[in-house]
Amino acid sequence: MSEILTVENLHTQFDTADGTVRAVDGASFSVERGEVVGIVGESGSGKSVTARSIVGLHDPGEIVAGSIVVDGVDVTDATDAQLRRLRGNTVSMAFQDPTETLNPVFDVGEQIAEAIRVHCDTNSQALLDYLHVPLFSRRSAWRDAREQAIDLMKRVGIASPEDRVDAYPHELSGGMRQRAMLAIALASQPDLLLADEPTTALDATTQAQLLELLRELTDERDLATVLITHDLGVVADVCDRVVVMYAGEVLETGPTDRILEDPRHPYTRALLACLTQRADPKSRVPAIEGRPPELHAKPDGCPFAPRCSHATDRCRTGDVPTVDLESGTVTCGEPIALESADAPPHSRVADGSRTATSGTGSTPSETTAPGSPLVDLSGVTKRYTLDDGLLDGIFGERRELPAVVDVDLTVHEGETVGLVGESGSGKSTVADLVTGLEAPTDGEVRFDGTPVGTARDRSADQLADVGVVFQNPRSSFNPRRTVERAIAEPLRQQGWSRERRRERVADLLDRVGLSETHASRYPHELSGGQIQRAAIARAIAPNPRLLVLDEPVSALDASVTARILNLLLDLQADLELTYLLISHDLDVVAHVADRIAVMYLGTVMEVGPADRVLDDPTHPYTQALLEAIPSVDPDDDPAVPLEGDLPQSVEPPAGCPFHTRCPIAEPRCRTETPTFTSIDATRSRCHFADEFSRDSGNEHEERGTDRQNEHEDRRTDRRTDEAVRPDRSRSS
């Protein structure tokens, strides 16, 4: 292998009213062909600016020192023509926020086809080979770049691409937009892919599918990938090496196995300690105390020293040395003296003395009886009409999308119910029905025993009883209003006086861990964790009884996620709140939920106590979701993608909706719709729920063993590569 990317002592700065922001402050690392390098760190650590600098998209920032060599071309000295050739033929980037990247006035198929037409050779055979497009589809793809776009959309996991190719970005879910963005990046057959949080908005099965795609392209096409992510499970699954960044600096590098099993820098250990995978359910997750430094006023010495209990005077003043390890590097005063990786992290963590429960790690469902039903959905169905216009309804067949089908779900007072499933499974529609943003087509929604309709039909008290934290909190805030006005808005609508509103906002800010100075700031002036806290403060302002949380931590790094989860547990204990939690992250759901409902194609497939559903699932779909979760534990099985495409919701399959992808499906599954089967405290919509629960362990163990063997082969290759290329660790 040969190096395709070398970053040496990179300094990228931004001039602001507060001073010069040193976004990247001396970063150095390298990437070789055929490997995946992960860049991890908290928000604001300089990961995205580093990636943008590599492709020359750092404006309005300025590269003031260092070099970036991509395939022999120094980006810092390259002409515009050289940069265009690099971006077109050598390097592509999948950006973090596809909503801001995709053109809203062109459908996604046209945007992917444009990338193919602009960047690919006239002979498209190379692209078809690159994407493993089957022979029978090559003729049409050869003639039409739009057909090639459809094949590429399918490759990145977009279900029914023929129907989605004409969709505009706003008509796609967040996960589909993310996949479309990745399709555009891959359309130019790059040698180097920069992927900035490519799986943030994806469910576990789609994430596993994309990680499998990255593995295949890396191994078979010698693709080099720089993967920026806050998900350390993703890093463990696909990355060969890891670069840990903090405050614009690289603090540690090394092979993935060594970083995860034996981290040498206190900051790396602190990040690993923040993972919910390593905490007991309902317990407080260790969170790194303090905040990263302001990049326009960084302290002397190690930037992590103010948050590190291991820091000495040497760390706080002067230059901190970068030490070459046997595998990788670490920038720390005494890295060799650190204890083994199984010891507690050296960084100070937030006080864990206060717990939302008894602190034993048991869930309330094990110790206390559930309260009375607060929310009750009975036979709820929601259909959307897909007619394009009046004539379609008169002369054509009326088409309907069954977003939610015959859902029975109860949420008791004081409990947390987690709603999980793939994108398009109906989770957000259930939330809309509960909050009154939508009205059911059939069935009934009851709140505290009283039937309720849409928000327009509900009384002021009923509206105040339900708070909502939306999936993208920043877009749910008015950018022209300060945080104080945004939080006070629901109180103003309920007739609270100005003085009373001001006092309530001050109390809420303190409760969610924001200072008074944040009250006068605008949404764009807050970090991801701060805007999420402000969203929670606004949701609980009118003292609701129920809080609907739609992906509350999906875009947050491990440390901020830990703080938000601790906050939610504290608020639930203090205010006796009830939560309906929607999340793609099953680790988050496992940590906070008392019960879990699993949805697929608008149908609840399984519902039961969280520990039972996660430890002994009774439905094959639940098992598939669990197998798709990446783990940071090297002894765990790697993520396994769920085979097959999600069927079209417009034409769901007969019988069990999951039978087209189910590994144990039998003929009756194709014709008979299963009813709920009760197994202990779990209800499962599967014909063979009892047999699956008892007998599936050996089958899943065999599948996991096969997958583990593949993973071990790859891990062995990593170690072999490191042994024969010792100089690479030092250069990174």
Salt bridges, closest charged atoms under 4 A:
ASP25 OD1 - HIS11 ND1 3.11
ASP25 OD2 - ARG22 NH2 2.81
ASP25 OD2 - LYS298 NZ 2.88
GLU32 OE1 - ARG725 NH1 2.33
GLU35 OE2 - ARG241 NH2 2.78
GLU35 OE1 - ARG728 NH1 2.91
GLU42 OE1 - ARG307 NH1 2.97
ASP71 OD1 - ARG33 NH2 2.84
ASP107 OD1 - ARG146 NH2 3.08
GLU110 OE2 - ARG117 NH2 2.68
GLU110 OE1 - ARG146 NH1 3.57
ASP129 OD1 - ARG138 NH1 2.92
ASP166 OD1 - ARG146 NH2 2.50
GLU197 OE2 - HIS230 ND1 3.20
GLU212 OE1 - ARG215 NH2 2.58
GLU212 OE1 - ARG707 NH2 2.49
GLU216 OE1 - ARG155 NH2 2.70
ASP219 OD1 - ARG714 NH1 2.71
GLU220 OE1 - HIS132 NE2 2.97
ASP237 OD2 - ARG215 NH1 2.83
ASP240 OD1 - ARG714 NH2 3.42
ASP240 OD1 - ARG718 NE 3.27
GLU249 OE2 - LYS298 NZ 2.80
GLU252 OE2 - ARG258 NH1 2.48
ASP257 OD1 - ARG715 NH1 3.05
ASP257 OD1 - ARG718 NH1 3.78
ASP257 OD2 - ARG719 NH2 3.39
GLU261 OE2 - ARG715 NH2 3.71
ASP262 OD2 - ARG264 NE 2.95
GLU289 OE1 - ARG348 NE 3.01
GLU294 OE2 - ARG291 NH2 3.97
ASP313 OD1 - ARG316 NH1 3.66
ASP324 OD2 - ARG730 NE 3.40
GLU334 OE2 - ARG314 NH1 3.44
GLU339 OE1 - HIS346 NE2 2.51
ASP376 OD2 - ARG446 NH2 2.49
ASP387 OD2 - ARG398 NH1 3.00
GLU413 OE2 - ARG545 NH2 2.87
GLU415 OE2 - HIS412 ND1 3.25
GLU415 OE2 - ARG595 NH2 2.75
GLU422 OE1 - ARG661 NH1 3.02
GLU438 OE1 - LYS382 NZ 3.60
ASP442 OD2 - ARG383 NH1 2.98
GLU444 OE1 - ARG446 NH1 2.62
ASP448 OD2 - ARG545 NH1 2.98
GLU489 OE1 - ARG481 NH1 3.19
GLU489 OE2 - ARG492 NH2 2.73
GLU499 OE1 - ARG502 NH1 2.87
ASP507 OD2 - ARG504 NH1 3.62
GLU551 OE2 - HIS584 ND1 3.05
ASP570 OD2 - ARG284 NH1 2.76
ASP570 OD2 - ARG354 NH1 3.84
ASP574 OD2 - ARG354 NH2 2.21
ASP574 OD2 - ARG511 NH1 3.93
ASP594 OD1 - LYS282 NZ 3.46
ASP616 OD2 - ARG612 NH2 3.34
GLU627 OE2 - HIS700 ND1 3.19
GLU627 OE1 - ARG703 NH2 3.32
GLU672 OE1 - ARG668 NH2 3.24
ASP680 OD2 - ARG612 NH1 2.70
ASP690 OD2 - ARG694 NH1 2.34
GLU710 OE1 - ARG707 NH1 2.97
GLU712 OE2 - ARG715 NE 3.45
ASP721 OD2 - ARG725 NH2 3.10
GLU722 OE2 - ARG728 NH2 1.84
